[in-house]
Amino acid sequence: MQPAMNADANPPKLRRKARPAAAFAALAQASLARIDACLDPLQRRDEPEDLHQLRVALRQARAVVWAMGPALPRQERDRWKRDLRTLARATTTVRDWDVFLAETIGPARELEPEDTILAAIADTARQRRDAAREAMLATLAAYRDWPLPALHRDLAHLAQLAARARARGGGARLAAFARRRVRRGRKQLRALARHARRGDPAAVHAQRIAGKRLRYVIEALAPVLPARYTGRLHGKLVKRQARLGRQIDGIVARRLMVECLDVQALPDDTPPLPGAS
């Protein structure tokens, strides 16, 4: 079954004739609320699903910043991109270890429960995962002190800019702006997909990230987009994301296995993946 286009119970109400800056303020406010709602469970308990929900909220927020970026003042846009990227990167290592333990080591140990090497690998993986989680929690705790206040201040400023633009009349309207950004995202994704056909892991990773971003852009802007984007294109992106996700998880699993075994390095055809997924 295809996922709902927007998981929020009360998503922002977007109007086709709204100014993009006003739409960003509404969407970003909802994104900050989702991120904030994910932080408390992570501090109270250690469940991979809590981390997954935070990562989804961060991807949604970053997609909104990309989509609405041309309508934002450069200083605010750059701050949001930087701060959200920092938060996303803080979660990546823990997520990689969680997937490795659940999808690689767990099934292997079920097949060979007495294997001492697998047991040692599992212990090492858990230790490194727990250390990465401590570092992640420190970053997330600091987030509420800064940059969260600056991001909320930006939203108030952008709301004022949108009100002034509305009073003056003219300027871009959300529906046309949203279509242009989706077309831009599709063009970028096609270029990355062509590059990824050679099988380079970093290129495949970049294709996957661009596909995720476009998916979340469509979900965020669904109320003002044509059905051809919210239906068939969105469905294709979801299916492709699952396929590329399995491919990338396999590459990451090889790297983490090497780390656990203290092997020197991976072959040249499996370089580390850049950035947060």
N, C-alpha and C positions, 0 to 999 in steps of 0.2 A: 504494500500500500504506500502511495506517495505521501511524504511528510506534509503536514500542514504548511501553508505558505508563511504563516507567522505564528510562533508559539506563544506569544503574549495573550493573556486573557483580555486585556484592554490595550490593544496597540494604538499608537498615535493616529489621529484622524488626519489624513493627508488630503488636501484639496488640489485639483489639477491646476488651478490658477494661483496657488500659493507661491511665494518667493522661495527659492532654494534655501536661502539662509534660515528662513523661518522653519522650513521642513527639517533642516539639520538640527536646529535647536530642539525640536520636539523628539526627533529620532534619537539624538544623542542623550537627551535627558532620560529616555526610556532605557538606553543602553547602560548608562551609569547606574540606574536603579537595578538592572539585572546583574551587573557585575557586583554591586554592593550586596545584593541578596545572596550571592554565591560565596562571599567571603566568610560569613559566620560559620556555616557548616564545616568549611575546611579547617577552621581553627579548633572546632569542637571535636571532630572525629576524622578518621583516616579512611575515606572511602573513595576509590577511583572514580565513581560516578560523579561525586561532588566536583572533582577536578575537571572532569569532562564537561560538566555544565558551565564552569567558569571559562573554559577554553572556547566553548561555543559562543558565550556572551562576548568574549573579547574579539572573536572573529567577526561577529555581527557588528560590533562597534567599529572595528577597523574598516570593514566594508563600507559602512556609512560614511566614514571620513574620506575614503577614496572616492566614493560616488559624488559626494557634495563638495569635494575639495576645490574645484575651480570657482565655486561661489563664496569661498571663505577667505578672510584676510590671511595673508601668508603666515604671519606670526602664530595665529591660533591654529591654523592647519598643521604647521610643522610641530607645534607642541603636542597636539593630539596624536599625531603619527608617532612621535618619539615616545611619549609616555605609554601609549597602548602597546607599542612594540616591546618596550621594556617589560611590561607585565606579561605579555605573551611568552617572551623568551624565558622568563622566570619559571614558567610552568612546563616547558618542553622536556627537560631532562627527566622529571618525575614521570611524566606521561610515557616517555619512551621505555623507562624501566617497568612501569606497570604493564604495558603491552607485551614486553619481552617475557616477563614472569608469567603472565596469564596465557599467552598464545604460543610461546616457544618452550619455555622451561616446564610449565605445568603439564601440557600434554606429553612431553618427553618423560617426565617422572612418573606419569600414570602408566606408561608402557614399560619403564624400567625403574620400579620403585626402590630397588636395592643398589642402584648404580651410585657408587661413591663419588665419581667425578661430577655427575649431574647434581648430586646433593651439595657438593662444594661450590659449584657454579651458582646454584640457587641461593646459597648463603651469601656469597659475594654480591650477587645482584641485589638481594634485599638490603644489605649493608649500604651499598652505594645509592640505592633508591631512598633509603631513610635519610642519608646525609643530604641528598639533593632536596628532599622534602623540607628539611630544616632550613636550608638556604632559601627555598621558595617562600616559606611562611614568613621569614624575616622581611623579604621584599614586599609581600602582600600586606603585612602589618604596617610597613612604612607608607604604603600607598594611601592609606586613609588620612595620614597627616599631610602628605604631599606626594603626588600632584592633585589629588582629588579637589581641594579647595580652588586651585587654579582652573581646573576644568569647569567647575560650576560657575566660576566668575566669567569664563569665556562664553558660556551659554547665555548669561544675562546680557553681555555685550552684544552678542550676535542677535539676540531678540530685539535689542534697540536698533541695530542696523537694519533689520528686516522691517521694523515698523516705519523707519524713515523712508526706506525704499518704497513701501506701500503707499505712504503719504504722497510721495513725488509722482507715483505712477510709472509705467514703463518697466523695462528690465525683463529678465528671463522669467518664464513661468515654469512651474515644477514639471508638468507633464512632458513638455518638449525637452526640458533639461534632462529628465530621467531617461527618455528614449535615447538621447545622444550619449549619455554615459553608458548605457547598456551596450549600444553599438560599439563604443570605444573598448569596453571590456571584452566583447566578442572578438574584435580585431586583435587585441593583444593575446587572447587565449589561442587563437588560431596560429599566430606566429610562434608562440611557445610550443604548441603541439607539433608543429613542423620540426622545430629544433629538437624536440624530445624523441622523435622517431629514431634517432641514432642510438638511443638507449643510455645516454649519459645520465647517471643518477641525479646530478644537480639539476639538469634540464627537466627531468621527469618531476622532480620536486617543485620546480618553479611552475610547471604546468598545473600541477595539483593545487598549489596555492592560488593561482589565478582563477582556476575553476571554482574553488571554494568562495573566493571573493565575489565572483560574478553571481554565484548562487545566492549569497546572502544579500547582495545588492538588489536582486530581483525580489527576494522575499520582503525586504524593507520597503521597497517602492511599489509593491504589487498593486495598491489601490489606484495608482495613476499610470500603470503600464498596460499596453495592449495584451490580449489573451495569448497571442503568439509567443510572448516572452514568459508569462506566468504559467503556461501550460507545457507545451512540448519542449521548449528550450530548458526550462527549469528541470523537467524530468530527465532530460539527457545529461544535464550537469550532475544530478544526484547519482545516476548510474555510473557515470565516468569517475566521479569522486570515489566511489566504493572500490572500483577496479584499481585506480591509481593508489589508493590508500593501502591496499594489500601489497602492492609492489613496493611501495616505500617502506612499509613495516618490515618486509623481508630484508631490505637493504640495511635498515637500522638494526635488526636482530643480528645480522652478521657482525656488524661493528661492535655491538654490546657483548656478543659472545667472545670476540677477540679480546675485549677489555677484561672480561672475567678470567680468561685463560692467560692473560699477560703475554700475548703474542706481540711481536714487534709492531706490525702494521698490516693493514689490509692491502690487497693488490691495487695497482693504480686504477683499475676500472671501477673501484667502489670508494670514491673520496667521501669525506664527511659532508653531510648536507648542510647548507647555509641557512641561518635564520630560523625562526619559529614556524611550526606548521600550523 
